[in-house]
């Protein structure tokens, strides 16, 4: 997996108005779905497709806050409860 992140993807782009969707790329997404962000980005760059404003207005995410990351809370904390609650649940 680490080798995939550091490698370059090779795109064979068909610069035609109708056939750009038949372009290929060597990234894992394109090998699985036959379309990827690289091909879509090249098509938008060459003005073969248009990207809607709704997609452009989606926020990408927030930056991480400054400082050290907080410790994780304890997952399994046993709560003490009264004998009345235990008696009520089992009867």
ABEGO torsion letter per residue (X at the ends): XAAAAABBBBBBBBBBAAAAAABBBABAAAAAAGBBAAAAAAAAAAGABBBBAAAAABBAEBBBBBEBBBBBBBABBBBBBBAAAAAAAAX
